[in-house]
Amino acid sequence: MKKFWMYFLTGLVAVAVMATPAHFAKADEGMWLFNNPPRKILKEKYQFDATDKWLEHVQKSSVRFNSGGSGSFVSADGLVMTNHHVGADALQKFGDKDHNYYRDGFHARTPAEEKRCHDLELKVLMSMEDVTEQVNAAVKPDMKPDQAFAARRKVIAEIEKKSQDETKLRSNVITLYQGGMYQLYRFKRYTDVRLVFAPEQQIAFYGGDPDNFEYPRYDLDLALFRVYENDKPVHPEHYLKWSKAGAGEGELVFVSGHPGRTDRLDTMDELHYLRDRGFPYLLQRLNRLEVLLSSWSARSEENARKAKELFFGVQNSRKARIGGLAGLLDPYIMAKKEAAEKALRDAIANDPKLKDALGAWDAVAGAEKIRAAHAKEATLLENGAGFMCDQFSIARTLLRAAEEKPKPNGERLREFADSNLAPLELRLFSEEPIYNDFEILKLTDSLTFLAEQMGYNDPLVQKVLDGKSPQQRAYDLVSGTKLNDVKERKRLYEGGQKAVDESTDPMIALARLVDPAARAVRKIMETQVDEVKRQAYAKIAKAKFAVEGTDTYPDATFTLRLAFGEVKGYQQEGQAIPSQTDMAGLYQRAEEHHNQFPFNLPPRWVAKKDKLDLKTPFNFVCTADIIGGNSGSPVINKDAEFVGIIFDGNIQSLVLDYIYTEEQARAVAVHSAGIMEALRKVYEANDLADELTGRKSAATRR
């Protein structure tokens, strides 16, 4: 089930993502749609023609991981590369007290040793179709927000189901330009995905939290999986071939991936909410969680293994949000945002044809006030911050499935629409291990947080705690539930409303207790906040198209985008920061820190030092426009050859949520030459190196 920290981050900060970014001044700006690429910019600045054939090849070589990242097909035998920290979810689920693959790494030297992942789904975008007219036609001008929301939800569900029935491809309507456009995306799904290789976490995340979002870096942040169908490796028509030279200084490169969210034309009212309330509240919670997980992890190695992925996510989110808040507190950035908003509003005011958009900013401001009034309740109840454990997420899914599935498709909660049921069931019936001691820890803390935030004497809090301390209540709930058993989940899911109503499982009972209040606040957020802002931003987007033209890109939406830029260093505090690091720098950094954590090297890297060409490029930076979600994205050259893999941005890139700059902001990637050097000489994985470079096929691995 989806991890708590992602629920918390989404619920507190992200309610509506704004539409079209400001008209770009820097040529390397943009997270572009594959059906609206920046052909003119690429031709004028780089003399490169992005042909339809090239774009289709890159699009269909790219994959989305349901664990929250990007990747790409990199061999003719279904090998997929992503980041170690994207694949960490699978590594964690394979582990037990005797096997710590997250820490120690993994290498399947034969196909039989490849480990099938519990609930991993990869998606490839196969086609896109504009359905804006169909969606907009369902929403009448005189509809109230709740009616408009219901009408839009109904027509989107109908479009998705019709497409899915006809094509057998997963079909989802994607909102772009925050309601200015709707496109139907069709995906090929792969659910038989097997782990092939991952290095030790210490080299994948070398430098740990101190080096996170920093540069220079020395990380081998990668993992390899293989995709199967009918118990045989797939042979994709489209995959990225390996570059012999890799990325070079000043070279044009492209990034194909799934950036999560940006807020580049949020109104000033939205940005003020994030600055004054959203981020400070989120950081308070993240700091608390980090202390909790750090303390628990320090008690034993097994605790650390169980908490590792969540702990990393919390630390990563905390540092990212600090950087994002710094951007919102920067007077220069906020002045530029305010000036851009004023210029657009003035242009609209001076054009009678655009008068429909004049009230849009006031509508957003009103919605923001409602959001602020209900954000805490939504975060705690609907987004689960008050019930932080996988068992509660499972219980809520079962409870709501029983109620939602009998409804007409177009009237269900979005996650229970026919188009979303297959991935939901994949997660719900995962054999992922659930650790009761870890569940009790998380639930105790979140119940305490619930009481702190809503007040101990709040009637719902009193019912939730049931006359017990948070720790005792958490223990009783976790030790009493049967939802760790996948068979029990299937029994309740397949039994429908009757089975769930008759269930006396304590976690189901808790979900049932909380659900009326959670659904009520969700409805407020969907109809009085999201829908109002969607309509307002659609008007702003329409006006913006009229003023600036349609040759631009929408904000990031966790869907496939193409970015581009140069391999290029930068200046920082009077010092020239080179575009590349090399393996010699890795050993020098370890020596500077006396090989102490988090700058210590895994034993095999110490032992194999004399085998390596220390001049080999290891990491590099480029000006491509990326954000969270791009982790695992391939970096390719003009020939669509693999030259690296994105794993981070530097600290200066954290303002890219709101505004693009290429003065210092950089995307950070592992260099293809460093990958090959490590595979052959450190891990003796010549079989994989040969497959990646096309020398041998996977069939030779016996």
WONORTA-V7213 format. One line per field, one symbol per residue. ss: DSSP state (A for helix, B for strand, O for the rest). phi: phi as a letter, one per 20 degrees, with the letter a starting at -180 (. if undefined). burial: b if it has 16 or more other C-alpha atoms within 10 Angstrom, else e. Layout:
BEGIN
ss=???
phi=???
burial=???
END
This chain:
BEGIN
ss=OOOAAAAAAAAAAOOOOOOOOOOOOOOOOOOBOOOOOOAAAAAAAAOOOOOAAAAAAAAAABBBBOOOBBBBBOOOOOBBBBOAAAAAAAAAAAOBOOBOAAAAOBBOOOAAAOBBOOOOOBBBBBBBBBOAAAAAAAOOOOOOAAAAAAAAAAAAAAAAAAAAAAAOOBBBBBBBAAAOBBBBBBBBBBOBBBBBBBOOAAAAOOOAAAAOOOOOOOOOOOBBBBBBBOOBBOOOOOOOBBOOOOOOOOOBBBBBBOOOOOOOOOOAAAAAAAAAAAAAAAAAAAAAAAAAAAAAAOOOAAAAAAAAAAAAAAAAAAAAAAAAAAAAOOAAAAAAAAAAAAAAAAAAAOOAAAAAAOOAAAAAAAAAAAAAAAAAAAAAAAOOOOOOOAAAAAAAAAAAAAAAOOOOAAAOOAAAOAAAAAAAAAAAOOOOOOOAAAAAAAAAAAAAAAAAAAOOOOAAAAAAAOOOOAAAAAAAAAAAOOOOOAAAAAAAAAAAAAAAAAOOOAAAAAAAAAAAAAAAAAAAAAAAAAAAAAAAAAAAAAAAAAAAOOOOOOOOOOOOBBBBBBBOOBBBOOBBBOOBBBAAAAAAAAAAOOOOOOOOOOAAAAAOAAAOOOOOBBBBBBOOOOOOOOOOOBBBOOOOBBBBBBBBBOAAAAAAAOOOOOOOOOBBBBBAAAAAAAAAAAOOOAAAAAAAOOOOOAAAOO
phi=.ffgffgffffedddbeffgfggfdefefpdeffebfegfffffedldeefgffffffgeeecdefeobdabfcbfdmfcdbegffffgfgffffbfdcdfgeenbbeecgfefefffbecdcdfebcbfcgffffffdegeffgffffffffffffffffgfffedmdfccededllofbcceddcedcddccfdbbffffefcfnlfgefmdbfcbddebbdccecclmcgfcffdbeeeefemfdgmffcccdacgfbccfcgfffffffffecgfgfffgfffffffgfffffffaffgfffegffgffffffffffffffgffeegffffffffffffffffffecgfdffefefffffffffffgffdffffffefenfebeafffffffffffffeefffggfdeggfdfgfdfffffgffdfegfddfffffgffgfffffgfffengeggfffffflmcfgfffffffffefdffeffffffffffmgffffefdgffffffffefgffffffffffeedgfffgffffffffffgfedneebceffcmdfcddbrdfbfbdblmdeeffcdcfffgfffffgdllegedeeggffffegfeeefefgdcbcbegecbgofgnffdcefemefdrcfcacfffefffgdbebdfcfbedceffffffffgfdedldfffffffenfbeffeed
burial=bebbbebbbebbbebbbbbbbbeeeeebbbbbbbeebbeeebeeeeeeeeeeeebbbbbbbbbbbbbbbbbbbbbbbbbbbbbbbbbbbbbbbbbeeeebbbbebbbbbebeebbbbbbbbbbbbebbeebbeebbebbeeeeebbebbbbbbbbbbbbbbebbeeeebbbbbbbbbbbbbbbbbbbbbbbbbbbbbbbbbbbbbbbbeebbbbbbbbbbbbbbbbbbeeeebbbbebbbbbbeebbbeebbbbbbbbbbbbbbbbbbbbbbbbbeebbeebbebbeebbeebeebbeeeeebbbbbbbbbbbbbebbbbbbbbbebbeeeebbeebeebbeebbeebeeeeebeebbebbebbbbbbeebeebbbbbbbbbbbbbbbbbbbbbbbbbbbbbebbeeebbbbbbebbbbbeebebbbbbebbebebebbbbbbbbbbbbbbeebeeeeebbeebbeeeebbebbbebbeebbbbeeeebbebbeebbeebeeeeebbbbbbbebbeebeebbbbbbbbbbbbbbbbbbbbbbbbeeeeeeebbbbbbbbbbbbbbbbbbbeeeeeebbbbbbbbbbbebbeeeeeeebbbbbeebeeeeeebebebbbbbbbbbbbbbbbbbbbbbbeebbbbbbbbbbbbbbbbbbbbbbbebbbbbbbbbbbbbbbbbbbeebebbbbbbbeeebbeeee
END
